[in-house]
């Protein structure tokens, strides 16, 4: 249960409102410090440091931060629209989790709240001469913090929402998903054999709404299975689309499950309106490949971007060569592993289908697939070999120029082996 809570907490920290609320609380705490430490300040120090200057600083701080917050929100939305419209309609979800943007907006809004509340408390005459010294020091600290944040924001805006920045985010998230998949093929649960089906019978847990399986909290399922003395077989993989009434999991053996336990199991397999990047490597790879397919559309016609994404896919797929863990951590939970052939289909296969007569893209595909065969992993090499053969068949049918066909044929003859 603790691991489930940590994962949930980590996901919540990626939401912008969480960081904004935390910084707002810090702003309030900074004002509280003035009233607590104020009595400790020597009398007469306010005149020496010019603490009354805070009355002139706070209005400027409040008005400027409100304008900066509005301007920064406009930039953020523009970056979302740019990434969504030009690179991939799903890439904006990663931009929404950008930590730098969250920190910047939280800092600006927190500084605005600090200045606004400080003016209100100052007008209410709640700050005496000694407290005013502390307020002056904290205000100077907030101003310095804003300066540093503005510098970070300027540097960040240099690439925010651009193709390179968005592709880097997609590649990084896809690599994390595939590394997790390689190390824990069933997310730490026991792996169901390829082609097998869950046992019949038992108690079924069904979906109550239509949507996609967004993730699976295997730790929560392990706790429920241990409580029942049973085993839980997850029927639907992450990313699967289900309708109300479709089976999500089966509880086999053990004592009869109450409605509360069944509800807990259902909550551990959440169904949402859209696929997410949390635990869905197929979705992550497909979104990265979508940048290439958009670049290959007639309206864009940018094969060099497709070449770049092809090699990014090769870097990402290379994570599949990692060795899996020796034993599962959730021995009472069974899950189906991710289909590796499906990863190649939505990744390299998608680029190959849209490449048309772009010779440079076809050559990059063969080169990238060949590089995966040299990583020394037999299963990965076999999947790369099959993908290379499928691409060669498709590409040769697209090539009309004899010289291009000869170059492509030579590239396709290069072996993709696991040696």
N, C-alpha and C positions, 0 to 999 in steps of 0.2 A: 504494500500500500504506500509505503514511503517513496519508493521509486516512481510510482504513478503520480504522486503529488509533486515530486520534483520535476517530472516531465511536464505536467500541467503548468507549474509555476514558470518553467523556462519558456513555455509557449506564450504565457500571458505577458511576460516581460518584453515580448516583441511587439506588443500593441502600443500605439503612441500614447493613448490616454493614461496608461500605467506610469510612464515616465513623467508625464506632465503633472499628474497628481502627486508623485513623490517630490518633485521639485517645488510644487506649490506648498507642500507640507514643510519642506526645508525653509522656504521663505517665511512662513509663519513662525517657525522655530527661531529663526534669526531675530525676529522682532521680540520674541519672548526672552531671548538672551539679554536684550538691553534692559529689561525690567529686573532680571535676576542679578545681573552683574553690576547694575547701576550703583547700588549702595556701597560697593567696594571701591568705586572710583574716588580719588581724593578730591575734596572741594576746591573749586577754582580752576580745575584743569580745562573746563569747557572754554574759558576765555583764551587759554594758551594755544589750544589746537584749532580754534575757530570753528567749534562744533555747530554754531548757529548757521553756518553755511549750508547745512543739510536742508534747511527750508527752501533754499534756491535750487538745490540739486534734485530733490525728490520730484517736483513737478516736471522738470525736463526729462527725468528718467521715465516717469509714467507715460507721458505723451509720446516719447520716442519709441518706447518698447511696444506700445499698442500699434503704432504704425509699422514697426518692424515685424511684429507677429502677423499682421494682415498681409504684408508683402511676402513673407516667407511661406505662408499658406498658399498664396498664389503660385509661387515658384514650385512648391511641392506638387500641387495639382497639375501644373503644366508639365512637370517631369513625368507624372503618371500618364498623362494623355500622350506624351511623346513616345514613351516606351510602349504603351498599349497600341497606338496607331501605327507605329513604324516597325517595331521589332516583333512583338507578340502580344496578343490581347491578355495573356495570362501572366506576363512578366511584371505587371504593375503590383502584383501581390507581394513580390519580393521587395520592391521599392517601398511598399507600405511598412515593411519591417526594418527599414534602414535605420541603424542605431544613431548615426551622426545626425540625420534629420530629426529624429526624436529628441535627441539631446539639445539641439539648437532651439527647436520650438519650445521645449520645456524650459530652457534657460530664459528665453525672451518672455514667455508668459509668466514664469515665476518671478522675474525681475519686475514686471508690470504689477503683479499682485503685491509684491513687497513694497514698492513705492506707493501704491494706492493705499494700502492699509497703514503704512507709516504716516502718510499725510493725515489720514482720518484720526489715528491715535494722537498725532501731534496737535491737531486742531482740538481734540478733546482734552488737551493738557494732561495727558497721562505720562508724558516724559518730562522729568525734572532736569535740572542742570547736569546731574551726574549721568542719568540715563541717556541724555542727549549725546554725551561723549561716546558711549557704546554704539548708539545709533549712527553716529558719524563714521565710526570705524567700520561697522558692518556695511554701510552704504558705499564706502570706498572699496570694500572687498567685492561687493556686488558689481560695481562699475568695472573693476579689473576683470572679473569673471566674464562680463559681457564683452569686453574687448577681445579676450582670448577666444570666446565663442564666435564672434564675428569673423575673426581671422580663419578659424576652422571652417566656417560656413562658406567663406569666399573660396578657399582651396577646394572644398567639396563640390561647389557649384561648377567648377571647371570641367567636370565630367558627368555630373548628375543627370541621369536619364539618357546619356549617349549610348551608342551601340556598344562600344567597348566596355563601359561600366555595366550595362545591363547584361551583356554576354558573360562578363566575369561573375556576376551574381548568380546567373543561371548555372554556369559551370561549377561554381563552388557548391551550390546547393545540391546539384546532381551528383557531384563526387561524394559529398557527405552521405547521401542516400545509398549510393552503390557500395561505399565502404562498409556501411552498416549492414547492407544486404549480404556482402561477401563474408563478413565476420560472423554475422548471426542470420543465417538463411531464413529462419522463421522467427526473427525478433527475440531470440532467446527461448522460444518454445521448442517443442519437439517437432521434427520435420516429417510431414506426411510424404510418403513415397510418391514419386512422379507418376501421374495417371491414376492414383488411387482415389477412392471416395470415402467420406466419413462413414462410420458404421450406421446402419439403420436403427431405428428405434430410439429409446431414450426420450428425453424432454427437449423439445425444440424451442429455441428463442427466435422470434420472428421480428422483422422490421415493422415499425408502426408508421413510417412515412416513406415516401419515394425520395430517392437521392443516391449519393455515392457514399460508400464506406470510406470515411476520411482517415481513420487510423484505428489501431487496435491497442488497447492498454492491456498487454499480456500480464502485467503484474497484478492488476485487479482481477483478471480472469483466474490467475493462479490462486489468489486468496479465496475466491468463491468456490473453486474446485476443491481446495483443501478443506473448506468449511463443510462441504457436502460429502467429502470422501469420494469424489467422482473425478471424471476426466471430461474436459471440454474440447470439442472439435470445432474450430472456426471454419465455417463452410465458405464464406465469401472472402476473397482476398481484398486487401486495401485497394481502392480505386474502382471496385465493382459497383455497377448500378443495380439497385434493388427497388422493387415495388413493395407496397405495404402487404404484409403477409408472407413475404419470402423469408426463408430460413437463413438466419445469420450464424447460428451455432447450435450444436447438439450437446446436451449434457448426458453422458453415458455413465451408468452405475451410480453407486452412492445412495444417500437418502433422498427422499422426494424434496424438490426445491419449492420454497414458498414464492409467493408473488414478489416479495421484497428482494429475494436473491435473484430471481429472473430479471427483475428490473435493473439490478446492479450489473448483471451480465450484459444486458442490452445497452446500458450506459457505457460499458467498456468497449463497445463496438459502435461508436457514434456514426450516424448517417447525416450528411449535410447536403446542401444544394450544389456544391461544386467540389471538385477534387482539390487537394492541397498538396504542398511539398513536404509535409511532415514526415510521412513514412511511405511515400508512393514513388519509388524510383522510376517506374514507367512513365508517370506523368512528368517528372523532372526531366528525363531524357527527351521525351516528346516535345516539351516546351522549348528546350535548347535547340532541337532540330527544326522547330518551327521558324526560328530566326533565319535559318538557311533556306527553307522552302519559300519564305516571303521574299528573300533576296533574289531567288530564282524566278519569281513571277514576272510576266512580261512587262508589267508596269514599273518594276524596279530594275530588273536585269543587272544584278550585281553578283556575278559568279565568284569574285574574290572573297566576299563575305561568306558565301557558302563553303569555300575552301577552308577559310579560317574556322568555321563552325565544325567542319568535318574533322579537323585535327583536335578541336576541343572535345568532340565526341570520343576520339581515340584516347585522349588523356583520361576522360571520365570512365570509359569502359575498362581501362587498365586496372581500375580498382578491383575488378572481379577476379584478378589473379591472387588476391590476398587469401590466406588460409583461414578457414572457419574455426570457431571455437570448438574445443574438444567435447564439451557436454552442455546440454541446455540448462538454463537457470529456472525455467518454469516447466517442470517435468510432467505436470498434470494438464498442460495445454498443448494442443496439436494445431499446427497451421501449415498451409500450403506455401512452398517457396515461390519466389518470383520466377516466372518463365524467362529464362535468359534469351531464348530465341525471340521473344516478344520485344525485349529491349533492343535487339539489333534491328528488328522490323520497324519500330517507331523511331529509331535513330538513323542509322545508315540507310535503311530501306526507304524512309521518307525522303531523304535527300536524293537518293538514286532515282526515285520516281519523278521528281521535279527537275532533274538535271538536264533532261532533253539532250541537245547536241553540245552542251558545254564540256568540251574535252578536258579542260583543266580541273573541273569538278570530278569527273570520272577518274582521272588519274590520281587525284587526291584520295578518293574513296578506296581505290585499290591499295594505295600506299598506306593509308591509315589502317585498313583491315589487316594488311600484311604485318604491320608493326605489332598488332595484338597477338599475332601468332608467335612472335619472338620473345614473349614474356615468360615462357616456360610453363604455362598452365595448360594442361591437355584439354580440359573442358572449354576454356576460353578460346583456344586455338581451333577447336572443332567448330564452335559457333561462328568464329571469324571466317573460317574456310567456307562454310555453307553460305554465309552472307556474301562473301566475295564471288562465289560461283553464281549466285542469284543476280548479283549486280552485273557481272560480266555478260550474262545472257541478256539482261535488259538493256545494257549500254550498247552492245554490239548492234542491237536492233535499231537504236536511235542514230547511229553514226552513218552518214551518207558519203562523206569524203573518204577516198581510199587511203590517203596519208594519215588522216585521223584514226581510221580503223586499224591501220598497221601499228600506230603508236599505242593505241588502247589494247590491241591484242597482245603486244609485247608486255604491257603492264599486267594484263590478266594472266599471263603465263608464269609470272613470278610466284613461287610457291608460298603458301601460307601454312606454316608448319608449327608444331609445338616443340620442336627440338631446340 
